[in-house]
């Protein structure tokens, strides 16, 4: 197992609170803007820039705290040691602790819009997205677009990993549910997956791209 000081973690800013507490001392943490979630076509390029900024030979591995993210990480190349990536499709499985738990929740309530304190803090809840859309559309059209995106949803679920207090964001999460006529629920999350980032165990939970290799979508199709 490589030592923490030989590890660099590139993560979506939505994981900042959790990783700041969970990362072993000496781990290099780099956070990328959460808005890449809505523009996945730009994600691989920005991640690659951050990887290539790492001094050659200074790390043995680079961990990407991302899922496949609408194919956003496809094309990222391992130029600074091996790449390790959670074998999940998006960050929700990471917050819930496993892809298995995510599948259980999807089976129970497939039309779920998941929120975390980080998502609310980054103003990526549906009500905030309306305001984002309103920068280029009328407020009426912006609301219509968001309602169209959510027309098959039935639930807003706020995930509590036990690290970031949910009480400050609970009113906003409830407001989203009420505004769009959805049920509201809070789910117990887990830091298990985030903790395992630093050990890459169990191996089946991770995609490994050896140095010189490139991320493809096919390696995520197993779960």
NORUR-V922783 format. One record per pair of residues at least 12 apart in sequence whose ideal C-beta (glycine too) atoms are under 6 Angstrom apart, sorted by sequence separation. I is the first residue (numbers start at 1). J is the second residue. D is the distance in Angstrom with one decimal. If there is no record, write none. Layout:
# NORUR-V922783
i=I j=J d=D
i=I j=J d=D
This chain:
# NORUR-V922783
i=130 j=142 d=4.9
i=133 j=145 d=5.5
i=207 j=219 d=4.9
i=130 j=143 d=5.4
i=32 j=46 d=5.9
i=16 j=31 d=5.5
i=158 j=173 d=4.4
i=130 j=146 d=5.0
i=129 j=146 d=5.8
i=9 j=27 d=6.0
i=13 j=31 d=4.5
i=62 j=80 d=5.6
i=4 j=24 d=3.8
i=7 j=27 d=5.5
i=8 j=28 d=4.2
i=9 j=29 d=5.1
i=10 j=30 d=5.0
i=11 j=31 d=5.6
i=14 j=34 d=5.0
i=30 j=50 d=5.5
i=61 j=81 d=4.9
i=126 j=146 d=5.4
i=156 j=176 d=5.4
i=5 j=26 d=3.7
i=13 j=34 d=4.6
i=59 j=80 d=5.9
i=60 j=81 d=4.9
i=61 j=82 d=4.9
i=62 j=83 d=5.4
i=63 j=84 d=4.9
i=64 j=85 d=4.6
i=67 j=88 d=4.2
i=68 j=89 d=5.0
i=69 j=90 d=5.9
i=95 j=116 d=5.6
i=156 j=177 d=4.0
i=4 j=26 d=4.8
i=12 j=34 d=5.7
i=59 j=81 d=5.5
i=67 j=89 d=5.1
i=92 j=114 d=4.8
i=4 j=27 d=4.9
i=61 j=84 d=5.9
i=67 j=90 d=4.4
i=67 j=91 d=5.8
i=54 j=80 d=4.5
i=156 j=182 d=5.0
i=160 j=186 d=6.0
i=52 j=79 d=5.8
i=155 j=182 d=5.6
i=48 j=76 d=5.6
i=51 j=79 d=5.8
i=155 j=183 d=4.8
i=156 j=184 d=5.3
i=157 j=185 d=4.9
i=158 j=186 d=4.9
i=159 j=187 d=5.1
i=161 j=189 d=3.9
i=40 j=69 d=5.8
i=43 j=72 d=3.4
i=44 j=73 d=5.8
i=47 j=76 d=5.3
i=51 j=80 d=5.6
i=160 j=189 d=5.6
i=40 j=70 d=4.2
i=150 j=180 d=5.4
i=157 j=187 d=5.1
i=159 j=189 d=4.2
i=161 j=191 d=5.5
i=44 j=75 d=4.4
i=40 j=72 d=3.3
i=44 j=76 d=5.1
i=10 j=50 d=5.3
i=113 j=153 d=5.2
i=111 j=152 d=5.3
i=111 j=153 d=4.3
i=111 j=154 d=4.1
i=112 j=155 d=4.6
i=113 j=156 d=5.2
i=114 j=157 d=5.3
i=115 j=158 d=4.9
i=116 j=159 d=4.9
i=112 j=157 d=5.2
i=8 j=54 d=5.6
i=109 j=155 d=4.9
i=117 j=164 d=4.1
i=117 j=166 d=5.9
i=120 j=169 d=4.1
i=127 j=176 d=5.4
i=15 j=65 d=5.2
i=126 j=176 d=5.2
i=8 j=59 d=4.7
i=125 j=176 d=5.2
i=117 j=169 d=5.0
i=120 j=172 d=5.3
i=6 j=59 d=5.3
i=6 j=60 d=4.3
i=7 j=61 d=5.7
i=8 j=62 d=5.0
i=9 j=63 d=4.7
i=10 j=64 d=5.5
i=11 j=65 d=3.4
i=9 j=65 d=6.0
i=2 j=60 d=4.4
i=115 j=173 d=5.2
i=2 j=61 d=5.8
i=95 j=159 d=4.8
i=34 j=122 d=4.4
i=96 j=189 d=5.6
i=97 j=190 d=2.8
i=95 j=189 d=4.8
i=97 j=192 d=4.4
i=97 j=193 d=5.5
i=94 j=193 d=4.7
i=14 j=118 d=4.0
i=14 j=119 d=5.9
i=84 j=200 d=5.0
i=87 j=205 d=5.7
i=87 j=206 d=5.8
i=87 j=207 d=5.2
i=84 j=206 d=5.2
i=85 j=207 d=4.5
i=84 j=208 d=5.8
i=99 j=223 d=4.6
i=83 j=209 d=4.1
i=82 j=210 d=5.3
i=82 j=211 d=5.6
i=81 j=211 d=5.5
i=78 j=209 d=4.7
i=78 j=211 d=5.0
i=63 j=197 d=5.3
i=78 j=213 d=5.1
i=77 j=214 d=4.8
i=76 j=215 d=4.5
i=74 j=215 d=5.7
i=21 j=163 d=5.8
i=73 j=215 d=5.3
i=74 j=217 d=5.3
i=18 j=163 d=5.0
i=17 j=163 d=5.8
i=71 j=217 d=5.5
i=17 j=164 d=4.3
i=68 j=220 d=4.6
i=22 j=194 d=5.5
i=22 j=195 d=5.7
i=24 j=198 d=5.7
i=18 j=194 d=5.3
